[in-house]
Amino acid sequence: MKTRTILFAAFAAAAAVSCAKVAENTEISGVVVPAGISEVNIAVGQIDTLVPVTDGKFTLTVPTDVTVLGTVTAANYGANFIADGTPLNVVIDDETKVTSKYPKISVQERLNEFTVHGKSVGEEFMAKRQEIYSDTLMTDAQKEEAFDKFYEEFMQSYIDYNAGLVSDNKDNFIALLAIQNMRGEADDERLNSLIDGLSPEMGGHRYVQGMKKAITARLETAEGKMFKDFTVNTVYGQSRSIPPQPLYKEVNFSDYVGKGKYVLVDFWSPWCGPCKREIPNIKAVYEKYKGEKFDVLSIAVWEREPVEVTISTAAELGVNWNQINNAGSVPTEIYGIEGIPHIMLIGPDGTILKRGLYGANVEEAVAECLAE
């Protein structure tokens, strides 16, 4: 069963925002319903302060800035807000809410719609997923096929919806949230175009810049492009000293690819559950096709524990093909990889033939290439 995680945050299309002038500062006033709370924390931009609660009420004025997301929290209660220059009212309760005195010109109110509709879309998605996989009249294969069809249609609509949000909110934080929803799902060229259309303030956000960097890397290493080489120090054993020390050797990616074989490259890490679940599938493909025309290379990235854990985990999983460990983020930055496992197939001459393989797609891609 495939598992897909989506950051739901849909938004009802709003009419063009009025050009009414908003204040340079945003007044935040609130009411605290639960008893015993003497202060609230408000954090936005460079401000992170505790505000006293007097007779169940509090107030604070902050600079207007629609390019950042703020939080107001107290005990276990909290909500997000955008300091949009309109007076904002906060009610601290089981369902903490932030509303604007002037909703027609308020970015905050659009954020509220964004959040409400996101929850609705998420519930709709999970309900449909449950409906498909609980259908006792379908085989597992039929369930997978039905879910894949639903997912493809749903995701296309979801991407289009969020792309519209980006276009309508180029100068505020909602654009960033919408782009985040599309990350890992939308076509890189489309994402790149949307990012290029953002205001200078939003386009310069560190999250957006990080995403832009990853997109550029993926476009430069897309299917049909030649592989990019990298060099890392991998651990191949231990010294005989007391205590033993890791023995390193310098290896290049080009030592393994572009050498006349099709090479299946698996970027993984020992802490990654989905990575470990994919390895038996890779092992089956390796055992079936290994030889003069085909090989496998596993590259451990983003390791969180000593490299010995990677080595022992690989051994436990039966990884008996070429391996590179201790790669850190070197290859993932070059290839724009933002999630693992990430599996690609590289041709005999070093051309990247497939990216983002998983499950049955792995063998299908390998079999197709070897049959040519």
Order of alpha helices (4+ residues) and beta strands (2+ residues): beta-beta-beta-beta-beta-beta-beta-beta-alpha-alpha-alpha-alpha-alpha-alpha-beta-beta-beta-alpha-beta-alpha-beta-alpha-beta-beta-alpha
